[in-house]
Amino acid sequence: MEAEELMRALTLWLVALVVALLPVGAVAQGVADPALRAKADALVAILDGRGAYDTYFAASFRDKVPQAQFATIVAQLRATLGAPQTIESLTATSAWSADLVVGYARGTASVRLALDPAAPHAATGLLITGTAARDDSLAKIEAEFRALPGASGFGLYALGDGKPEPILEYRADIVAPLGSAFKLWVLAELARQVAADERHWADVVKVGAPSLPSGVLQTWPAGSPATLQTLATLMISISDNTATDTLLTTLGRAKVDAMAEGAGGSVPVMTTREMFALKGDAALAKDWGAGSVVDRRALLVDHAVKIATTKLDMSVFAGKPVAVDSVEWFASPAAMAGLLDRLRAADDTTRAILAVNAGVDPGIAARFRYVGFKGGGEPGVLSLNYLVQAKDGRWYAATGNWHRADDAVNELRFAGLMGRALAVLAAR
């Protein structure tokens, strides 16, 4: 019950976030005004219900988060973590904003704080980005994975010279839908072609046919030029679907299929446009689900014109799972760990692309030397995959999935589990 209460609290915080705009001429990133430290220290009393809400927060925040709602949220955090005690760390992101780690009696909370640059420097933004229990363990995390409704899987691995060495596995050999995490296959094939001198990161290609969001390239003029590195960065960091389809087509489906199959994934590898089109057509989705690999490849060829010209519509999901057990990309946690290990061994550019979006709260990311990430999701499907290097130089992979065909899954609950796994790993 405590974990469920915490997820509800985090959901409220996400809804309540007030974006703080820094003024022109703000001090360079990482240089904090002394008032920021003082305001951070005063936050402990606020989170304990003892501070002056009306004077601590700006009117813009109070309008978004009434005091009664705020009191409910901090009470839920105290019920889960105990009393707030101190600011354990402060990392300035500007003169007037910082990422904090707040120490509670039974754990920590990662907090983003933003202030008004004008005196008295009232708080304009406050967001809880994650929590960790001091007495957490992999055994507790595994128990919560087992309690998830639907189907889930998880694997935590040490990476070295040989195959990934399991630290903890739960259904790690069972294939599951990946959502956009399949884009790691595309990145791995691009990295292979660059290493083989078949392509170069600076090669320029034309952006292909638009897919649906996520991403931004679907709004760009047709045929806009972009480098392979730009496309790969957009594909991984913001899960740009049009960038993905452009890369997959450029690299060649047969070669991406070979990479995916060699990495323990399903083939043929659909483009995102193909996936949306198939999910939106009940007859095609049924044929895809019943077909063999050969049948599916033929289906994509036979219906290529229809798929290319159909009007894509995100409302096909309507917040509910659609063909998540068939029209998807599939791999097991163990296979994804092997893929992450392959990407670890690629060049610096590949690892840098993976690290643009850490996919975990800053307080946890700061405990590692390196964090690479790619997730994936749609209604009923979640997959989160991390490649991390500890401060002592050792490498690890953490990969998990959760899906159900009958209902949506709770993104915050699942992200919390994966974040806790990384936090426990960092403390080992």
N, C-alpha and C positions, 0 to 999 in steps of 0.2 A: 504493500500500500504506500510506503514512503516513496518508492520510485515513481509511482503513478502521480502522487501529489506533486513531486518535483517537476515532472513533465508538464503538468497543468500550469505550474508557476512559470516555467520557462516559456510556455506558449503565451501567457499573458504578457510577459516581458517583451517578447518579440512583437506582439501587436502594439504595445505601448511605446515602442522606440520613437524618440524624437531625434531627428537628424540635426546636429549642430553644424552650422556653416561657419567656417573660419573667415575672419576678415582679410581683405587684401593687405599684404604687408605683414602677415603673421610670422612669428619667429620660425626659423627652419625646423623641419621635423626632428623630433628627438630632444629639443631644448625646451624644458618646462619652465613656466613662470613659477616663482615661489608660491603664489597663491594656489597653484594646482596641488601641491603637496599638502598644504593646509586643508584644502577642501577634501582631498582624499582621506586624510586622517579623520575629518569630521564625519565621513560617511559611515564609519563604524557605529556611531550612536544612532544615525538615521536608520540603518538596517536593523538595529536592535529595538526600534520603536521609541527611542528616547529623545531623538533630535527634533528640531523645529522644521517640520516639513515645509511650511509656508515661506520661510526665509532661505532654506537650503536650495529649493528648486525655483526656477524662473516660472513666470506665469504661463509661458508657452508649454512647459512640461506639465504644470498642474492642470491645464485645460485638457491635456490628453490623458493624464493619469490622475483621477481624483484621489484624494487622500485615503478614502475608505478602500479603494481598490489597491492602492499602494500598501496599506496596512495588511490586507489579506495576503498579498504576495510575499512580503517579508516574513509574515507569520508562518507561511508554508515553508519558506526556506529555513527558518529557525527550527521548525518541527523536524525537518530532515537532517540538518547539519549541526544543530545546537546553537548556542549564542555566538554572534560575531565578536571577534576579539581584537584583531589587529589587521593592518595592511601589510601583508607579507612581501609584496613587491609592487613597484610602480614603474612602468615603462612608458615614457612620454611618446606620444605619436605626433604632437605639435606643442606649441606653447600652452594651449588651453585644452588639451585632451590627452587621455592616457588609458592604457590597459592595466588593470589592477588585479592582483590576487588577494582576495579577502580571506583571512584565516578565521574559520569557525571552530567551535569546540570539537566537532566530529568530522571536519572536512574543510574544503576550500570552495570558493566561488570566484570565477573569472568574470571581471566586470569592465565594461567600457564606460568611461566617464568623460563628458564634455562640458565645458564651462562657457559662460558669456564673458568675452574679454573685458567688458565694461564692469567697473566696480558696482556692486559688491561681488561680482563673479558668481552669480547664481548658476546652478547646474541646469543646463538645457537638454542634456541627453544622458541617459543611463540605461545600460543594457547588460543583463546577465547572459554571458555567452557559454557558460558551462560550469559544472560542479564536479567535485571528486570527494569521495569519502576517505577518511584517513585509514579506516580499517578495511578498505576494499580488497578484494582478492579475485584471482582468475576463477576460483571455484564459485564465488558468488555470481560473477558475470556469466559463467556457463549455465548456472541454474536459471538465470533470467532469460538467456537464449532459449532454453528448453521450455520456458513458460510462455513464449510468444505464440499467439494463435496463428494457425496456418503452418507454414514450413519455413525453417530457417537453417542456416549453417554458418560456421565460424572457424577460422584457423589463425593461429599466431605461430610464426616460424622464425627461427634464427637462420640467417643467410651467411654462407661462407663459400668454400671452394667446391663443395659438392651439391647435392640436392638440398632444398630447404629442409631444415630439421624441425619437426613439430615441437612446439612448447605446449600448446593446447589445441585440441581439435574437437569439434562437434559437428557431425555429419559433413565432414570436410571433403569427403569423396563423392558427395551427391551433387549432381549438376542442378543448377537453379538459374532462373532468368537474371540477366545482368542489367537490363536497361542500358543506359549510355556508357556503362563501364566497358562495353565491347570496343569502345574507341581506343582502348589500350592496345588491341590487336593492330589497329591501323597505325598507331604511333610506333609500335614495335617493327612493323613492316617498313615504315618510312625510315626508321633508324637503321634497319638492315640495308636498305638500298643506298642510304648515304654512306654507310661504312664500306659498301662494295663499290663505291664510286659510280653507281648507276644514277644517282641524283645528288643534288647539293641543297643545303638548307636555303641558299639564296636564289634557287631556281624560281622563276616567276611563271605562274599559270593563271588562267582565267577562272574566276569563280563560276561554278556550275549552276544548274537549275536550283531554284530556291526550295528549301524544305520548310517545315514549320519551326517555330522557336522550340527549344531555347537557342539563343544566339542573336547575332546582329546582321550577319551577312545576307540573310533573306531579304533585307531592305535595301541592299546595295544595288547600284545599276548592274544590269546583266552584263556578264563578261568582264567585270572589274578585275584588274590585275592584282595578284597577291603572291608573296613568296610562300614557299612550302613551310618555312618556319612560322610565318604569321598564321597560316591556316592551322598548323599543328597546335600553336599556342592557344588560339581561339577554341579549337576542338577540345582541348583538355581543360583549360582554365575556366571557360564559361559554357562548355559543352555545346558549342555552336554546331548545329546539325547540318547547315549548308556547307560549312567548312569541312565537316566530316565527309559528306558525300562527294565533295570535290576531290578530297585527298584519296578516298577509296577508288574513285573512277580513274584518277591520275595514276595511282600506283598499280592498278589492275586488279580486278576481282579475283582472278585465279591466284595471284600472289598473296593477296590478303587472306584468301581462303586457306592457302597453304600455311601461312603463319598461324591463323586461328586453329587449324586442325592440329598442327604441331604443338600448340600450346594447350591442347585439351579442350578446345572450344567447338561449338556447333558450326556447321556449314550447310548451305552457302551463307556467307555474311551479307545480310541485307543492307542496303543503304537506309538511312532514316526515312527518306521519302517512300521507299518501298514498304517499310514497316507501317507507316501511317496509312498508305493506300490499302494494304492488305487488311489491316484492322478495321478499316472503314467499309469493306466489302465482305459481307458475311459468306458469300459463296467462295471467294478466293481464300478467305481465312480458313474455311473448312477444308478446301483442297490442300492448302499448305500444311495444315495440321495432320492430315491423313497421308501425305506424300513422303516418299523416300527422299534422300539427298538428290538423286537423279531427277525425280519428279519435281522437286522444288526448283532446281536449276532450270528445268524446262519451263516451269510456270513463269519464272521471271523473264525468260526470253519471249515466250508466247504472248505475254500480257505487257510487254515493255512499253508499247505505245499507250495503252490504257493507263498504266501506272504513271507514265511521264506527263500525261495530259489531264489526269483527274484533278479536281479541285480538292485540295486537302482541307480537312476540317477538324480542329482540335476538339470540337464538341462531341466527337464520337466517343470520347471517354466519359464525359458528364460526371467526372469524379469517381467513376466505378472501374474496376478491372475489366479489361477487354482482351480475351485470348492470351492471357499471360502464360499459359502452359503450352502454347504452340507458336504463335507469331511473336517470337522473341529471339534474343541471342542467349546462349547458355554456356555455363562452365561451372566447375566446382570451386570451392575455396582453395583447395590444394592446387588446382590448375592455375588459379589466379595468382597464387603465391609464386609459382614457378615463372609466370609471365612477369611479375614485378621484379623477380631476381634477374631475368633477362634484361629488363630495362635498366636495372642497377648497373649492369655491365656495359651498357651502351655509352655513348659519348657524353661530354659535359652538357651539350645543348639539350639532349633528350632529358637528362635529369633536371636541368633548369626549367624546362617546359612543365614537367611534372610538379615542380615546386611553386609555380606561380600562385596557385590556390591550394593552401595547406589543408582545407577541408576539416579543420578542427579548431577549437577555440585557442586564442593566442597563448593563454596560460599553459596549455598542454604542449603546444608547438614549441614554446620556448625551452622546454625541457630536453629537446633533441637538437642535434647538430644539423639535421636535414629532415624535412618532411615532404614527401611527394604523395600526390593524391589524385584519384579519379573515382567519382561515384556515378551512380545511375539510378534512375527511378521513373516511375509512372504510377498511376493509380494501381495499388496492389503489389507493387514491386519496389524493392530497395536493394542496392548493393553499394557498399563502401569499401574502398581498397587503398591501403596506405603502405608506402615504402618509407621506412624511417632509419636514420642513423643515430645511434645513441652518442652521448657526449664522449664516451670512451672509444668511439670509432666503430663499434660493432653494428651490423645491419640487421634489420628485421622486416618482415612483412606481416601485416594484419589485414585480413580480408573477411568480410561477412556479408550475408544476404538474408532477406526476409521477404516472403511473398505469400499471397493468398488470393484465390480466385473469386472469393465471395464478398470481399470488402477491401477498403483502403487500409493501408498500414500507417502507423504513427511514426512520422519521420523523426520527431524530436526524441521519442523513446529510443529508437534504434540508434540515432546519432549519439545519444547519451551513453549507450552501451559500448559503442566502438570507442568513444572518447575515454571512457573509464578503462577500457582494455589498454589503450595507449598510456594512460596515466600510471596504471599498475606496472606496465612494462618499463616506463621511465624510472620508476622507483626501485627496480630490481638491482 
